[in-house]
Amino acid sequence: MILLLALFALALIATPIAFAMGAASVLQLAVIGDYLQLQWIPRRMMDGLASYPLLAVPFFILAAELMNTAGITARIFTFSTAMVGHIRGGLGHVNVLSSVLFSGMSGSAIADAAGLGKIQIPEMTRNGYPAPFSAAITAASATIGPIVPPSIPLVIYGVVAEESVVRLLIAGFVPGVLIALLLSFAVYVQAVRHDYPIAPRTTRDERVSASRKAILPIAMPVILIGGILSGFFTPTEAALVAVVYALVLITLIYREAGAGDVWSAFRTSSLEASKVLLIVGLAYPVSLVLTTMELPQQLVKLFLSISDSSMVFMLATCVLLLIIGCFLESVSAMIIVVPLLLAPAQAFGVDPIHFGVVVVLNLMIGLVTPPFGLSMFIACEISGVRQGAFIKAMAPYYLALLSGLLLVAFVPELSTGLPDLVFGAR
């Protein structure tokens, strides 16, 4: 209770979440008089950050920033428009497809919402789509980013849960495509109801031209996942390959970025990566406190005393994570929650890979949910839409996201089927 109350109080006075977690952990250990564990906090923080798979995080952030720097997102948007822009609610479908393609380069919902949103939202409003609709579908489709491989949150989950990052990345593919299909269905229903614009079908030559301009950026996720599956490089090395590939594209092939643009991308991504890794480092003391208090074991007993059904456990977990995701930043929430819930999940026979995808999807929905959804803030800022109008426009997409979440939670094969097919069942 001391830990939770301290976290809540520090959050109320706008303390950065990383420092709030560190301070609350120190306070909890000091109050219970566990000075030996208190001395171990700096070492635990360094051990938590000294993880080879965690190196992938800053490199994927840098790759996304480089792609945003030099017109790559515009090429993806043009390609998506040529392919699906003629369907009813065309630019809404373009929005979703662009997110799927861009997610294969960034692995970040925030990068997706910010990078693609700056192009998609103005273009949609210019073509007669209401600004709230444009903002809502942009934020909703950005949740695909951390599900479709590569995924920064899934890498972090793999580090925290000590699970195979490769299996986790592959596990996200089918759920990511499922979410994209559900969002596109919601767009189509809304477009028919409100008679949203429909673009003329592009000619074959226009599709070929758009494909040629976008083929190299689109090839990036194929190269990354192909290299990982073939064993040619690890997920961490794949992140570095993504950076090199992005640098070659923007400086040597497209030549749309100068030295100043590249430097700016390195600077911005360094700051973003520092924030993420600081949260990761200072979340480990929280994990230390939870382990010291034997809270995971107590939760196992509590859940088993309530029900022995894995479905009840998964439903309770989804509700809990959706609530947490509304208030906590996704990385810090995951590092706090995963050590707590992983032991009960395993006690109920839930596959850790399946559980990881469910955790990440829950927390990504939190990014588009008030009061602290970061993707919601970004979409509202770009579009100039007030939060009330945004939330109203998000209603059908909340329904689509929650439907996808329930399917993924209660049909484990959606997450585990592809990794088992590729690597063999565990």
Secondary structure as GFF3:
##gff-version 3
##sequence-region A 1 426
A	DSSP	alpha_helix	2	12	.	.	.	ID=ss1
A	DSSP	alpha_helix	17	32	.	.	.	ID=ss2
A	DSSP	alpha_helix	35	39	.	.	.	ID=ss3
A	DSSP	alpha_helix	41	49	.	.	.	ID=ss4
A	DSSP	three_ten_helix	53	55	.	.	.	ID=ss5
A	DSSP	alpha_helix	56	69	.	.	.	ID=ss6
A	DSSP	alpha_helix	72	84	.	.	.	ID=ss7
A	DSSP	alpha_helix	90	106	.	.	.	ID=ss8
A	DSSP	alpha_helix	109	126	.	.	.	ID=ss9
A	DSSP	alpha_helix	131	141	.	.	.	ID=ss10
A	DSSP	three_ten_helix	142	144	.	.	.	ID=ss11
A	DSSP	alpha_helix	152	161	.	.	.	ID=ss12
A	DSSP	alpha_helix	165	171	.	.	.	ID=ss13
A	DSSP	alpha_helix	173	194	.	.	.	ID=ss14
A	DSSP	alpha_helix	204	230	.	.	.	ID=ss15
A	DSSP	alpha_helix	235	248	.	.	.	ID=ss16
A	DSSP	pi_helix	249	253	.	.	.	ID=ss17
A	DSSP	alpha_helix	259	292	.	.	.	ID=ss18
A	DSSP	alpha_helix	295	306	.	.	.	ID=ss19
A	DSSP	alpha_helix	310	327	.	.	.	ID=ss20
A	DSSP	alpha_helix	330	347	.	.	.	ID=ss21
A	DSSP	alpha_helix	352	366	.	.	.	ID=ss22
A	DSSP	alpha_helix	374	383	.	.	.	ID=ss23
A	DSSP	alpha_helix	387	410	.	.	.	ID=ss24
A	DSSP	alpha_helix	413	423	.	.	.	ID=ss25
###
